[in-house]
């Protein structure tokens, strides 16, 4: 008899599914190619830039690739933090509340934009 002959069919199916998932995760972790399709990422970036600026903005191809690498690295970091949080509370599955907890903490780490410097002119002197 086989090693898992005492397992029920449902248990075997769950085990096989878990093994398949783990193999897919390991394969993805070993891979160096980007996860998000480049064309889709470029479209989203161009739409976002168009929403922010009224002028036409051109982004070089190597800058777009660098932006995509950075964005995917950040997303991977956020999901990794969420997985650690789920593991801490004894869960195997990441839920949306884990991401909501992790994202604001990550946003607090981003340095704030510098404030506009005050005018060197005294408050009583108004420019003409």
N, C-alpha and C positions, 0 to 999 in steps of 0.2 A: 504494500500500500504506500501511497505517496505521503509526503511530509504533512500535507494539509488535508488529509482525507477525512478528518473528523470535523472540519469546518462546514458550515451550511453553505448553500449556494449563494445566498445573499452576502454572507461574510466574505466568501471568495471574491465576489464581484466588487465589494468595497475595497478589499485588499488590492485587487488588480487595478482599480481606479486610482487608489492612493499611490501605487507604484508608478503608474503612467504619469500622474501629476508630478511626482518627484523627479522622474526622468526628464520631463519637459522643463522643469525649473532648472535643473542642473545644466541642461543643454543651453538654455537661454543665458545662464550665468557665465558659461564658458565662451559664448559668442561675443564678438566685438562689434557686430553690425548694429545699426540703429533700430529701435523698436518701432517708432512712428514712421510711417511712409513719408519720404522727403517731400513729395509733391503736396500731400495734405498739410504738412507742417508749414510749407512756404505759403500756401493759400491762407491758412489761419493767421500767420504773421502779417501778410500783406493786408488782410481785412482789418486786423487790429491796428496796424499803423495808419491805415486810411481813416479809421474812426477817430484816431488821436490827432491827426494832422490834416489840414486842408490842402497843403502843398503835396506835390507828387514826391515820394521818397523812394530812391533806388537803394537796394541793399545788395551788396556784392555776394556772389555765390559762396565764397569761403567764409564770409561773415555769417551768412545764413546757416552754414554747416556748424560753425562754432556755437551759434545760438541754439541750434537743435541739440548738440551734444550737451551743452550746459543745462538746457531745459529737461532733457531726459535724465541727466544725473540728479537734478533736483527732485524730479518725480520719484526716481528710484529711492533716493534718500528719505523722502516723505513716507513712501510705502514701507520701507524698511523700519522706520521709527514706529509706524502704526503696527507693524507685525510684532515688534518688541513689546509694545504696549499691550497688545492682545495676549501675548505669551505671559506677560506679567500678571494679568488678571485671569490666567488659566484658561484661555480660549485658544482654539486653533485658527479661528476665522477672524479676519479683520472686518469690523463693521464701520458704518459711516461715522459713528460717534468717535472712533479712534482717529479718523482723519480730521474731524472737526477739532479734536483736542490737539493734534500735532501741528496743523497748519497755522493757527494763531501763534503758537510758540515759535515756529520758524519765521513768521513775519516779524516778530519782535527782534530777531537777530539781524534783520536787514537794517543797515545804517540809514538814518533819516536823511532826507535831502537837506543840503545846507540852506540856511535862511539867507534871504537877501541882505546884503550889508546895509547898515544904516547910512543915510546921506551924511557926507562930511560937513555939510552946511549946517549952521545952527538952526534950530527950529523956527526962530523968528525971521530968518532970512529966507525969502522965497525966490526961486529962480524966475527970471523975467521971460 
